[in-house]
């Protein structure tokens, strides 16, 4: 995991809190579940023990992944964002040239993406295609349904 993860200060704190919860609460609970299952007898035919070990392995994988995300995180300061072009943390208003509908997306990191909140990942097809573009540019985006054309109407924080 060598990719830099650009995040806001709030997201960085949320990730750290989540990691602390996993290490301080979930990890001891997983160990306790394994110890409790071990006491129930023969480990070869103990489905509860197998399930507890599997859950612990999945938790450890999540912890390792989150540690990598945090280690490679770069905190972005909203005050240093250039709104003359589309970049991470900008809010972009687009007109879909096919449907004439306007949509507004905030370009965020993968960890913050939430389509319900109109936050799209910088690595998504639309987010990636918009990077570096300016107001008035027409962007063609290859999506599974075909090619979408958007015109950039506004860029703001």
N, C-alpha and C positions, 0 to 999 in steps of 0.2 A: 504494500500500500504506500506508494511513493507520491501519489498525486496530492497536491496542495488542496486543502479544503477551506474555501473562503466562507467565513461565517460572521454573523453579527455578534456583538458582545453578549446579547441576551441568549442566543443559541449556544454559544460557547459555555455559558454558565449552566444552561439546561443540560448539556451533554455531560459536564462535570458532575452535576447533581445525580444524573441517571447512573453514571459509572459508580459513584459513591454508594448509591442505593444497591446496585448489583453486588458490589464487593462486601458491603456491610450488612445487608439484610438477606438478599437472595442466595448468596454463596453459603453462608452459615445454615440457612434453611435447607439447602440442597444436601449439605453434609449431614445434617440431622436426619433427613429422610433416608439417606443411604444407611446410616447407622441403625435406624429403626428397622429398616427392611432386613438388614444383615442379622439382626437378633431373631428373626422369624424362622431361622433354620437353613437348610441346604440351599446354597447359592445357585446351584445348577438348575434348579427347577423353581426359582423364586422370581416370578414375573414382576413383583413389586420392586425388588432390588434392581432388576434390569431396567425398569422404567425410571427409577431414581438415578441410576448411573447415566442413562441416556439424557435425562433432563439436566444433569450436572454438566455433561459434555457440551450440550447446546448453550448453556449459560456461560461456560468458559469461552466458547467461540464468540459469543456476543460481547463478552468483556474484552477479549483480545481485539475484536474489530473496533469497538468504541475507543479503546486505548490508542489504536492506530489513527483513527479519525482525529482525536484530540491532539496527538503528537504532531500531526501534519496540518493542524488548523492555523489559519492566519485570520486574525480579527480585523474586520473592515470597519473603518470609521466613516460614517455617513457624511461627515463634513468634508471629506476629501474626494467625494465622488464627482466626476465630470459629467454634467448633464447635456453636453453638446453632442454626445453620441451614446448609444446603448451600451451599458456595462452592467456588471453585477450590482444589485441593489437599486437600479433605476426602475421607475414605473413607466411603462411604455403603452401608449394608446395606439391601437392599430385599427385600420379599416380593412375588413376582408373584402377584396375586390370582386370576389365571386358572388357573395351574398349581400354586400354593402352594409354589413353589420359592423358596429364598432365594439371592440373588446379592449380591456386594459389588463395588462399582466405586470407583475413585479418579477424581475429576474433575480433569482436567489440561488444559493448553493443546493446541492442534492439533498442535504440534511434538512433544509427548510422548506422544500417544495411541498405545496398543498394546493391542488387545483381548485378545491372548494373555496379557498381564500384568494384565488387568482394569482397564486405564487407558482411560477414555473421554474424548473431547474435550468441552470445555465448550460447543462449538457443535454437537455431535451432537444428534439429537432427544431422546434420554434425558437427556443432560447438561444441555441447555438447559432442559428441563422441570423438572428437579430444583432448579435454582438458586433460592435464597431460601426453600426449603421447610424445615419443621421435622419433628422426630420425630413420627410419628403421622399426618402428612398422607398423603392418597391422591392420587397423581399419574396423570393420564391422558396417555399418550404416543402421538402419531400416528406410526406407522411404516409402511413399505410394506405389511406384512402386515395392517394394520388398527390397532386401538387396543389398547394394552396398559395395564393398571392395576397400579400398584405402590404398596405402602404402605412408608413410610420407617420402618425399625426402629431404626437407629442411625446416628449421625454422629460420626466421630472423625478424628484425624489419621493 
